[in-house]
Amino acid sequence: MDNKDAVTALAALAQEARLAIFRLLVQAGPEGLAASRIAQALSMPSSSLSFHLKELTRAGLIVPRQEGRFIMYAAQFDTMHALLAFLTENCCGGAPCGTATKLACAPGACGA
């Protein structure tokens, strides 16, 4: 993932309704949910839901698929994992976070 893709994904999630939709779809797993079930679960009008689903799809965070007469939406776990990896890349200067945290918090570490 590059900076542009990360910014697009983060911008899509930086809105309360879209974050709620994405979290609901993560909980639903790979099978996803029909748009009508998402609207019902979040008490959201179809017109608003459609707009938010489009933004999450454009960001690559969810993927729609036709299933009979329904459109099912599922979280795009590969994109979610890539975003998390991008955000935590080089965490703690490349050292395991536990080690770096212990060193930083050790008595006398800051000259005290």
C-alpha positions as protocol buffer text, in pm:
chain_id: "A"
residue {
  index: 1
  type: MET
  ca { x: 0 y: 0 z: 0 }
}
residue {
  index: 2
  type: ASP
  ca { x: 128 y: 347 z: -80 }
}
residue {
  index: 3
  type: ASN
  ca { x: 54 y: 684 z: 79 }
}
residue {
  index: 4
  type: LYS
  ca { x: -223 y: 769 z: -169 }
}
residue {
  index: 5
  type: ASP
  ca { x: -409 y: 442 z: -109 }
}
residue {
  index: 6
  type: ALA
  ca { x: -373 y: 479 z: 268 }
}
residue {
  index: 7
  type: VAL
  ca { x: -510 y: 834 z: 260 }
}
residue {
  index: 8
  type: THR
  ca { x: -804 y: 721 z: 46 }
}
residue {
  index: 9
  type: ALA
  ca { x: -887 y: 436 z: 285 }
}
residue {
  index: 10
  type: LEU
  ca { x: -845 y: 649 z: 596 }
}
residue {
  index: 11
  type: ALA
  ca { x: -1058 y: 928 z: 447 }
}
residue {
  index: 12
  type: ALA
  ca { x: -1334 y: 677 z: 372 }
}
residue {
  index: 13
  type: LEU
  ca { x: -1326 y: 554 z: 732 }
}
residue {
  index: 14
  type: ALA
  ca { x: -1309 y: 905 z: 879 }
}
residue {
  index: 15
  type: GLN
  ca { x: -1686 y: 938 z: 879 }
}
residue {
  index: 16
  type: GLU
  ca { x: -1910 y: 792 z: 1148 }
}
residue {
  index: 17
  type: ALA
  ca { x: -2160 y: 611 z: 923 }
}
residue {
  index: 18
  type: ARG
  ca { x: -1892 y: 460 z: 698 }
}
residue {
  index: 19
  type: LEU
  ca { x: -1690 y: 345 z: 997 }
}
residue {
  index: 20
  type: ALA
  ca { x: -2002 y: 178 z: 1139 }
}
residue {
  index: 21
  type: ILE
  ca { x: -2074 y: 8 z: 806 }
}
residue {
  index: 22
  type: PHE
  ca { x: -1718 y: -118 z: 774 }
}
residue {
  index: 23
  type: ARG
  ca { x: -1711 y: -251 z: 1131 }
}
residue {
  index: 24
  type: LEU
  ca { x: -2045 y: -426 z: 1077 }
}
residue {
  index: 25
  type: LEU
  ca { x: -1912 y: -591 z: 760 }
}
residue {
  index: 26
  type: VAL
  ca { x: -1593 y: -699 z: 937 }
}
residue {
  index: 27
  type: GLN
  ca { x: -1810 y: -865 z: 1202 }
}
residue {
  index: 28
  type: ALA
  ca { x: -2021 y: -1032 z: 932 }
}
residue {
  index: 29
  type: GLY
  ca { x: -1711 y: -1199 z: 786 }
}
residue {
  index: 30
  type: PRO
  ca { x: -1640 y: -1299 z: 426 }
}
residue {
  index: 31
  type: GLU
  ca { x: -2005 y: -1374 z: 349 }
}
residue {
  index: 32
  type: GLY
  ca { x: -2098 y: -1011 z: 404 }
}
residue {
  index: 33
  type: LEU
  ca { x: -2447 y: -868 z: 425 }
}
residue {
  index: 34
  type: ALA
  ca { x: -2715 y: -752 z: 187 }
}
residue {
  index: 35
  type: ALA
  ca { x: -2757 y: -376 z: 165 }
}
residue {
  index: 36
  type: SER
  ca { x: -3103 y: -407 z: 318 }
}
residue {
  index: 37
  type: ARG
  ca { x: -2961 y: -586 z: 624 }
}
residue {
  index: 38
  type: ILE
  ca { x: -2693 y: -318 z: 664 }
}
residue {
  index: 39
  type: ALA
  ca { x: -2958 y: -44 z: 645 }
}
residue {
  index: 40
  type: GLN
  ca { x: -3174 y: -225 z: 899 }
}
residue {
  index: 41
  type: ALA
  ca { x: -2887 y: -294 z: 1141 }
}
residue {
  index: 42
  type: LEU
  ca { x: -2772 y: 68 z: 1136 }
}
residue {
  index: 43
  type: SER
  ca { x: -3117 y: 231 z: 1101 }
}
residue {
  index: 44
  type: MET
  ca { x: -2998 y: 413 z: 791 }
}
residue {
  index: 45
  type: PRO
  ca { x: -3206 y: 529 z: 492 }
}
residue {
  index: 46
  type: SER
  ca { x: -3126 y: 352 z: 165 }
}
residue {
  index: 47
  type: SER
  ca { x: -3023 y: 673 z: -10 }
}
residue {
  index: 48
  type: SER
  ca { x: -2761 y: 753 z: 257 }
}
residue {
  index: 49
  type: LEU
  ca { x: -2642 y: 392 z: 271 }
}
residue {
  index: 50
  type: SER
  ca { x: -2593 y: 381 z: -105 }
}
residue {
  index: 51
  type: PHE
  ca { x: -2365 y: 686 z: -94 }
}
residue {
  index: 52
  type: HIS
  ca { x: -2155 y: 545 z: 191 }
}
residue {
  index: 53
  type: LEU
  ca { x: -2126 y: 200 z: 30 }
}
residue {
  index: 54
  type: LYS
  ca { x: -2003 y: 367 z: -289 }
}
residue {
  index: 55
  type: GLU
  ca { x: -1731 y: 554 z: -98 }
}
residue {
  index: 56
  type: LEU
  ca { x: -1614 y: 242 z: 86 }
}
residue {
  index: 57
  type: THR
  ca { x: -1611 y: 46 z: -241 }
}
residue {
  index: 58
  type: ARG
  ca { x: -1412 y: 322 z: -415 }
}
residue {
  index: 59
  type: ALA
  ca { x: -1156 y: 307 z: -134 }
}
residue {
  index: 60
  type: GLY
  ca { x: -1124 y: -69 z: -180 }
}
residue {
  index: 61
  type: LEU
  ca { x: -1242 y: -141 z: 174 }
}
residue {
  index: 62
  type: ILE
  ca { x: -1553 y: -336 z: 74 }
}
residue {
  index: 63
  type: VAL
  ca { x: -1653 y: -535 z: -229 }
}
residue {
  index: 64
  type: PRO
  ca { x: -2004 y: -579 z: -371 }
}
residue {
  index: 65
  type: ARG
  ca { x: -2127 y: -897 z: -537 }
}
residue {
  index: 66
  type: GLN
  ca { x: -2457 y: -985 z: -698 }
}
residue {
  index: 67
  type: GLU
  ca { x: -2633 y: -1275 z: -531 }
}
residue {
  index: 68
  type: GLY
  ca { x: -2966 y: -1337 z: -695 }
}
residue {
  index: 69
  type: ARG
  ca { x: -3161 y: -1015 z: -673 }
}
residue {
  index: 70
  type: PHE
  ca { x: -2955 y: -885 z: -381 }
}
residue {
  index: 71
  type: ILE
  ca { x: -2624 y: -702 z: -374 }
}
residue {
  index: 72
  type: MET
  ca { x: -2409 y: -840 z: -96 }
}
residue {
  index: 73
  type: TYR
  ca { x: -2129 y: -631 z: 53 }
}
residue {
  index: 74
  type: ALA
  ca { x: -1828 y: -777 z: 231 }
}
residue {
  index: 75
  type: ALA
  ca { x: -1524 y: -625 z: 394 }
}
residue {
  index: 76
  type: GLN
  ca { x: -1213 y: -646 z: 178 }
}
residue {
  index: 77
  type: PHE
  ca { x: -986 y: -804 z: 438 }
}
residue {
  index: 78
  type: ASP
  ca { x: -675 y: -785 z: 219 }
}
residue {
  index: 79
  type: THR
  ca { x: -709 y: -406 z: 200 }
}
residue {
  index: 80
  type: MET
  ca { x: -776 y: -381 z: 574 }
}
residue {
  index: 81
  type: HIS
  ca { x: -465 y: -587 z: 651 }
}
residue {
  index: 82
  type: ALA
  ca { x: -255 y: -386 z: 405 }
}
residue {
  index: 83
  type: LEU
  ca { x: -369 y: -62 z: 570 }
}
residue {
  index: 84
  type: LEU
  ca { x: -284 y: -192 z: 916 }
}
residue {
  index: 85
  type: ALA
  ca { x: 56 y: -312 z: 793 }
}
residue {
  index: 86
  type: PHE
  ca { x: 121 y: 26 z: 631 }
}
residue {
  index: 87
  type: LEU
  ca { x: 29 y: 210 z: 952 }
}
residue {
  index: 88
  type: THR
  ca { x: 251 y: -7 z: 1170 }
}
residue {
  index: 89
  type: GLU
  ca { x: 543 y: -43 z: 929 }
}
residue {
  index: 90
  type: ASN
  ca { x: 869 y: 31 z: 1107 }
}
residue {
  index: 91
  type: CYS
  ca { x: 689 y: 47 z: 1439 }
}
residue {
  index: 92
  type: CYS
  ca { x: 929 y: 121 z: 1724 }
}
residue {
  index: 93
  type: GLY
  ca { x: 1219 y: 173 z: 1485 }
}
residue {
  index: 94
  type: GLY
  ca { x: 1204 y: -186 z: 1363 }
}
residue {
  index: 95
  type: ALA
  ca { x: 1246 y: -333 z: 1713 }
}
residue {
  index: 96
  type: PRO
  ca { x: 972 y: -547 z: 1858 }
}
residue {
  index: 97
  type: CYS
  ca { x: 734 y: -301 z: 2024 }
}
residue {
  index: 98
  type: GLY
  ca { x: 750 y: -478 z: 2360 }
}
residue {
  index: 99
  type: THR
  ca { x: 1128 y: -438 z: 2374 }
}
residue {
  index: 100
  type: ALA
  ca { x: 1127 y: -74 z: 2267 }
}
residue {
  index: 101
  type: THR
  ca { x: 849 y: 10 z: 2511 }
}
residue {
  index: 102
  type: LYS
  ca { x: 1032 y: -158 z: 2798 }
}
residue {
  index: 103
  type: LEU
  ca { x: 1351 y: 28 z: 2713 }
}
residue {
  index: 104
  type: ALA
  ca { x: 1174 y: 362 z: 2690 }
}
residue {
  index: 105
  type: CYS
  ca { x: 997 y: 303 z: 3020 }
}
residue {
  index: 106
  type: ALA
  ca { x: 1301 y: 168 z: 3205 }
}
residue {
  index: 107
  type: PRO
  ca { x: 1413 y: 369 z: 3508 }
}
residue {
  index: 108
  type: GLY
  ca { x: 1679 y: 617 z: 3406 }
}
residue {
  index: 109
  type: ALA
  ca { x: 1600 y: 580 z: 3035 }
}
residue {
  index: 110
  type: CYS
  ca { x: 1523 y: 950 z: 3001 }
}
residue {
  index: 111
  type: GLY
  ca { x: 1800 y: 1072 z: 3223 }
}
residue {
  index: 112
  type: ALA
  ca { x: 1579 y: 1073 z: 3530 }
}
